[in-house]
Amino acid sequence: MIERISTKDKILELLKKKTNLTVSELSTFLGITEMAVRKHLNILERDSFLTINEVRKPMGRPIQVYSLSSKADELFPNHYETLTLEFLHDLEALHGEEIIDFLFEKRSERQRLSYLPKMANKNFHEKVAELQKIQRDKGYMAELNKLGQDTYELIEYNCPIFSVAKAYKKACTCETNMFKEVLGIENVQRITCKTDNEDHCRFLIKAQ
């Protein structure tokens, strides 16, 4: 059975990926009329899932640019609870920063052991594609772009553990190192990170 994605969900996904879009741009991406787009935007705005900014042009009327509000984050996968962050703060207060590093490294090791079997008997290109699939299935909204013969850009549009990673950058470091280990290469760079107030997490992956 084919899963049908609603127009509302398509708009939310586009705004998550593109960050800022006009009605005209949404209409082009979705292949529907601007009137139809406005109908869905009105509903999302009513539910407080959007923020709207007016951008002035040298000529003509200002245009409205739509982006997701902070409330919209609840519509995307979040695989953690508020208690997780509270427990981490309590552990750090009791045992120091070392225990936090240990916990994130243990989590990274579990991920590595889970990912590695899926990489068996695959070449570099197949491994990178498999990594994108795993991250997508885990709720990271991962997208893969090929930049060159042996170079890829991996984009994570959503971070299911954002609040934790924002408080503890060790989570981001462990993720990057885990990618290196499961791909069997050293040339994996985190170019941008949501915890640094960037729009998305982006990785540059090179075979050599």
DRENNULO-329106 format. One line per field, with one value per residue (C-alpha): residue number from 1; residue in three letters; x, y, z. Coordinates in pm, 1 decimal, always signed. Each point is the difference from the previous one (the first is absolute). Last residue first. Layout:
N
i <- NUM, ...
aa <- ALA, ...
east <- X, ...
north <- Y, ...
up <- Z, ...
END
This chain:
208
i <- 208, 207, 206, 205, 204, 203, 202, 201, 200, 199, 198, 197, 196, 195, 194, 193, 192, 191, 190, 189, 188, 187, 186, 185, 184, 183, 182, 181, 180, 179, 178, 177, 176, 175, 174, 173, 172, 171, 170, 169, 168, 167, 166, 165, 164, 163, 162, 161, 160, 159, 158, 157, 156, 155, 154, 153, 152, 151, 150, 149, 148, 147, 146, 145, 144, 143, 142, 141, 140, 139, 138, 137, 136, 135, 134, 133, 132, 131, 130, 129, 128, 127, 126, 125, 124, 123, 122, 121, 120, 119, 118, 117, 116, 115, 114, 113, 112, 111, 110, 109, 108, 107, 106, 105, 104, 103, 102, 101, 100, 99, 98, 97, 96, 95, 94, 93, 92, 91, 90, 89, 88, 87, 86, 85, 84, 83, 82, 81, 80, 79, 78, 77, 76, 75, 74, 73, 72, 71, 70, 69, 68, 67, 66, 65, 64, 63, 62, 61, 60, 59, 58, 57, 56, 55, 54, 53, 52, 51, 50, 49, 48, 47, 46, 45, 44, 43, 42, 41, 40, 39, 38, 37, 36, 35, 34, 33, 32, 31, 30, 29, 28, 27, 26, 25, 24, 23, 22, 21, 20, 19, 18, 17, 16, 15, 14, 13, 12, 11, 10, 9, 8, 7, 6, 5, 4, 3, 2, 1
aa <- GLN, ALA, LYS, ILE, LEU, PHE, ARG, CYS, HIS, ASP, GLU, ASN, ASP, THR, LYS, CYS, THR, ILE, ARG, GLN, VAL, ASN, GLU, ILE, GLY, LEU, VAL, GLU, LYS, PHE, MET, ASN, THR, GLU, CYS, THR, CYS, ALA, LYS, LYS, TYR, ALA, LYS, ALA, VAL, SER, PHE, ILE, PRO, CYS, ASN, TYR, GLU, ILE, LEU, GLU, TYR, THR, ASP, GLN, GLY, LEU, LYS, ASN, LEU, GLU, ALA, MET, TYR, GLY, LYS, ASP, ARG, GLN, ILE, LYS, GLN, LEU, GLU, ALA, VAL, LYS, GLU, HIS, PHE, ASN, LYS, ASN, ALA, MET, LYS, PRO, LEU, TYR, SER, LEU, ARG, GLN, ARG, GLU, SER, ARG, LYS, GLU, PHE, LEU, PHE, ASP, ILE, ILE, GLU, GLU, GLY, HIS, LEU, ALA, GLU, LEU, ASP, HIS, LEU, PHE, GLU, LEU, THR, LEU, THR, GLU, TYR, HIS, ASN, PRO, PHE, LEU, GLU, ASP, ALA, LYS, SER, SER, LEU, SER, TYR, VAL, GLN, ILE, PRO, ARG, GLY, MET, PRO, LYS, ARG, VAL, GLU, ASN, ILE, THR, LEU, PHE, SER, ASP, ARG, GLU, LEU, ILE, ASN, LEU, HIS, LYS, ARG, VAL, ALA, MET, GLU, THR, ILE, GLY, LEU, PHE, THR, SER, LEU, GLU, SER, VAL, THR, LEU, ASN, THR, LYS, LYS, LYS, LEU, LEU, GLU, LEU, ILE, LYS, ASP, LYS, THR, SER, ILE, ARG, GLU, ILE, MET
east <- +4017.4, -357.4, -140.7, -297.4, -100.3, -262.3, -282.0, -214.1, -282.5, -110.5, +306.6, -46.2, +323.7, -206.5, -140.5, +347.3, +189.8, +297.9, +28.3, +295.9, +46.2, +339.2, +118.3, -145.5, -144.4, -360.1, -108.7, +296.3, -11.7, -375.1, +58.4, +254.3, -255.5, -269.5, +236.4, +92.2, -366.4, -93.5, +302.6, -163.1, -205.4, -273.9, -95.2, +49.2, -254.7, -253.9, +57.2, -41.5, -226.8, +203.0, -176.6, +131.2, +302.0, +200.8, +264.2, +223.8, +194.3, +342.3, +157.1, -93.3, -122.8, -271.0, -247.8, -286.0, -151.9, -302.8, -70.7, -337.2, +164.4, -288.3, +179.0, -110.3, +175.8, +318.2, -1.6, -69.4, +276.1, +243.5, -99.1, +69.0, +342.2, +74.7, -105.6, +232.6, +294.8, -43.2, -229.4, +81.4, -111.4, -141.6, -327.1, +197.3, +185.0, -305.0, -108.6, +353.0, +71.1, -324.7, +82.6, +348.6, -145.2, -228.6, +297.7, +193.3, -293.6, -17.2, +376.1, +8.8, -284.7, +179.8, +315.5, -185.3, -36.8, -142.3, -289.3, -65.1, +59.1, -239.6, -267.1, +41.0, -22.6, -312.2, -164.9, +85.3, -152.5, -301.3, -115.7, -54.3, +188.5, -58.6, -131.5, -146.6, -154.1, -335.3, +124.1, +254.6, -292.2, -34.4, +333.0, -160.9, +62.1, +73.8, -206.5, +110.2, -255.9, +83.9, +16.6, -185.9, +173.9, +348.5, +322.4, -149.5, -106.5, -7.4, -292.7, +47.9, -245.0, +45.2, -177.9, -123.0, -235.0, -311.3, -158.7, +322.3, -14.0, -363.8, +73.3, +300.6, -221.5, -243.4, +287.2, +149.6, -331.2, -22.3, +360.8, -97.5, +153.9, +325.8, +140.5, +341.3, -136.6, -287.1, +238.0, +223.2, -295.6, -126.7, +343.5, +254.5, +241.2, +169.4, +50.3, +3.0, -246.1, -210.1, -19.1, -88.0, -277.3, -140.3, +5.5, -174.4, -276.4, -31.9, -63.2, +239.5, -155.7, +150.6, -20.3, -140.1
north <- +1005.2, -128.7, +339.6, +86.9, +360.5, +11.1, +248.8, +53.5, +242.1, +362.3, +108.5, +118.3, -166.6, -293.3, -40.0, -85.2, +95.7, -150.8, -322.5, -163.7, -364.6, -81.5, -271.9, -302.0, -340.3, +107.0, -138.0, +156.6, +339.5, +29.6, -86.8, +280.7, +251.6, -129.9, +6.2, +361.7, +97.6, -169.5, +156.7, +335.2, -44.3, +255.4, +48.5, -372.4, -82.8, +250.0, -117.7, -372.6, -75.1, +238.6, +88.9, +117.6, -230.8, +67.1, -237.3, +152.3, -246.7, -25.1, -286.5, +88.9, +343.9, +184.2, -284.9, +116.1, -208.7, +96.0, -92.6, +80.7, -83.1, -222.5, -330.0, -126.9, +294.7, -70.1, -362.6, +89.9, +263.3, -251.1, -255.4, +249.9, +74.9, -371.2, -63.2, +272.3, -129.7, -364.7, -242.6, -350.8, +81.7, +348.5, -120.1, -208.0, +320.0, +210.1, -174.6, -41.6, +365.3, +110.0, -189.1, +154.8, +347.9, -54.4, -113.3, +309.6, +220.6, -158.3, +26.8, +366.9, +69.1, -191.1, +204.5, +331.6, -44.1, -273.8, +149.5, +322.6, -174.6, -276.7, +253.8, +191.4, -325.6, -98.9, +332.9, -38.7, -344.5, +105.4, +230.1, -304.9, -128.1, -130.1, +321.7, -55.2, +310.4, +160.6, +122.6, +218.9, +196.7, +186.9, +170.5, +163.1, -120.6, +247.7, +205.6, +300.7, +266.6, +232.7, +378.8, +182.6, +124.0, +124.1, -13.3, -297.7, -12.9, -332.2, -61.4, -273.2, -273.4, -259.1, -330.4, -286.8, +217.8, -212.1, +290.1, +38.1, -365.5, +40.2, +319.2, -166.3, -281.2, +239.7, +217.0, -295.7, -70.4, +362.5, -13.9, -283.5, -346.7, -151.9, -43.2, +158.0, +273.2, +89.3, +4.4, +245.5, +225.0, -7.8, +107.0, -225.9, +10.9, -295.2, -206.7, -339.2, +56.5, +223.9, -274.4, -263.1, +213.9, +71.6, -370.7, -79.5, +247.2, -141.8, -341.9, -288.4, -315.9, -330.4, -251.6, -340.1
up <- +46.3, -23.5, +89.1, +220.7, +69.3, +273.9, +47.6, +307.9, -74.8, +37.4, +197.1, +359.3, +113.8, +134.1, -350.7, -127.7, -314.4, -182.5, +199.7, -171.4, -94.5, -153.5, +236.8, -179.3, +96.6, -62.0, +338.9, +178.2, -165.1, +60.4, +366.3, +26.7, -130.9, +235.2, +299.3, -67.1, -26.9, +328.8, +170.7, -76.5, +318.9, +63.6, -365.0, -59.8, +271.4, -130.2, -359.4, +60.5, -299.1, -220.3, -325.3, -336.1, +7.5, -314.8, -138.2, -267.2, -209.3, -163.3, -194.5, -358.6, +97.6, +191.1, +46.2, +221.3, +277.8, +208.9, +361.0, +156.8, +335.4, +110.7, +57.2, -340.7, -163.6, +195.6, -111.0, -363.2, -9.4, +148.3, -264.6, -278.6, +151.6, +25.8, -360.2, -126.9, +202.3, -101.3, +182.2, +124.1, +355.8, +56.8, +153.3, +250.9, +105.3, +91.3, +321.6, +135.1, -76.5, +162.1, +318.5, -1.7, -41.9, +297.3, +209.1, -112.6, +96.6, +344.5, +61.1, -99.8, +244.0, +277.1, -57.1, +37.2, +375.0, +221.3, +195.8, -189.8, -333.3, +96.0, +95.0, -328.1, -193.0, +191.3, -82.5, -368.0, -13.7, +206.5, -278.9, -215.3, -300.5, -349.0, -155.4, -344.1, -160.8, +80.2, +339.2, -179.2, -145.0, +331.1, -68.7, -302.7, -353.1, -277.8, -245.6, -200.5, -87.7, -286.1, +23.0, -279.7, -312.0, -64.8, +199.7, +189.4, +363.2, +178.6, +233.2, +256.2, +93.2, +274.8, -27.5, +219.8, +206.0, -73.2, -190.0, -197.8, -102.7, -108.1, -192.4, -163.6, -128.3, -170.4, -120.1, -187.6, -174.4, -110.9, -119.7, -229.0, +24.7, -126.7, +348.0, -59.7, -225.1, +234.3, +294.4, -186.6, -83.6, +357.1, +120.3, +168.6, +294.8, +174.1, -319.6, +172.1, +283.0, -222.7, -262.7, +261.4, +147.3, -347.5, -89.1, +329.3, -81.9, -352.6, +151.8, -57.7, -143.5, +106.1, -284.1, +101.8
END
